Every structure is written in C-alpha cells, then in structure tokens.
Amino acid sequence: MDRKEIEEKVKNFLIEDIEVDEEKIVPDAKLKDDLGIDSLDFVDIVVLVNNKFGFKIKQEEMVGVDTFAKFCDYIQTKVN
C-alpha cells in the first residue's frame, strides 16, 4: 500500500468516524491539539486501524507520534 492510499484511508476515517473537520487535516496537524483527538477517540482509532490496515496499534510504539504525518508514517511502517 502506498503513502497516498494510507493518507486517504486515515483521512476518511478521521472525517467519517471521529468527526474531524476535513480542512484541519494537514500533515503537521497535531492529533490532540489541532484535530481534537482525545483518549476515547483513540480507542476508536485503534479499532479502525485494525479493521482497515490489519494490525493492532501498540501504545508504546505511539510515543512521539503526535501529528497526522507521523501517524501515517507509523501506519506505513506496519503495512509495508
């Protein structure tokens, strides 16, 4: 799966399932501060990533993953 596909899938579930405003989703957007993703949203994201990409997010691997671009980087390392 290429980077563009990953970004589109992540962007789509953030908009549709987490209800993030599309215009806020830019590469350097902070997940918590800019996109408003809280711990309850993150539980949903774990399930969505598992369903859409086929792996479980490990909390310890998410240290330092604080922007949309870094989150997509993380997913890319897991699926490729």
C-alpha positions as CSV (number, residue, x, y, z in Angstrom):
1,M,0.0,0.0,0.0
2,D,1.5,3.4,-1.0
3,R,1.6,6.5,1.1
4,K,-1.2,8.2,-0.7
5,E,-3.6,5.3,-0.1
6,I,-2.7,5.3,3.6
7,E,-3.2,9.0,3.9
8,E,-6.6,8.8,2.2
9,K,-7.8,5.9,4.4
10,V,-6.7,7.7,7.6
11,K,-8.2,11.0,6.5
12,N,-11.5,9.3,5.6
13,F,-11.9,7.5,8.9
14,L,-10.9,10.7,10.8
15,I,-13.6,12.6,9.0
16,E,-16.4,10.0,8.9
17,D,-15.9,8.1,12.2
18,I,-14.0,10.6,14.5
19,E,-15.8,13.7,13.0
20,V,-12.7,15.7,12.4
21,D,-13.2,18.7,10.1
22,E,-11.5,17.9,6.8
23,E,-9.8,21.3,6.4
24,K,-8.0,20.7,9.7
25,I,-6.3,17.5,8.4
26,V,-2.9,18.7,7.2
27,P,0.5,16.9,7.5
28,D,1.7,18.9,10.5
29,A,-1.7,19.0,12.3
30,K,-1.3,17.9,15.9
31,L,-3.5,14.9,16.7
32,K,-4.6,16.2,20.1
33,D,-4.3,20.0,19.8
34,D,-5.3,20.6,16.2
35,L,-7.6,17.7,15.4
36,G,-9.1,17.3,18.9
37,I,-8.5,13.6,19.2
38,D,-8.9,12.5,22.8
39,S,-8.3,9.2,24.6
40,L,-11.8,8.0,23.8
41,D,-11.3,8.8,20.1
42,F,-8.0,6.9,20.2
43,V,-9.8,3.8,21.4
44,D,-12.0,4.0,18.3
45,I,-8.9,4.7,16.1
46,V,-7.2,1.5,17.4
47,V,-10.3,-0.5,16.2
48,L,-10.4,1.4,12.9
49,V,-6.7,0.8,12.1
50,N,-7.1,-2.9,13.0
51,N,-10.1,-3.2,10.6
52,K,-8.7,-1.1,7.7
53,F,-5.0,-2.0,7.9
54,G,-4.9,-5.3,9.7
55,F,-2.7,-4.6,12.7
56,K,-3.1,-3.5,16.3
57,I,-1.6,-0.3,17.4
58,K,0.7,-0.7,20.4
59,Q,0.6,2.2,22.8
60,E,4.4,2.1,23.4
61,E,5.0,2.5,19.7
62,M,2.9,5.7,19.6
63,V,5.4,7.7,21.7
64,G,6.3,10.7,19.7
65,V,3.6,10.2,17.1
66,D,1.8,13.5,17.6
67,T,1.0,14.7,14.0
68,F,-1.1,13.4,11.1
69,A,2.1,12.9,9.1
70,K,3.8,10.9,11.8
71,F,0.7,8.8,12.4
72,C,0.6,8.0,8.6
73,D,4.4,7.2,8.8
74,Y,3.7,4.8,11.7
75,I,1.0,3.0,9.7
76,Q,3.2,2.8,6.6
77,T,6.0,1.1,8.6
78,K,3.5,-1.5,9.8
79,V,1.7,-2.3,6.5
80,N,4.8,-2.4,4.3
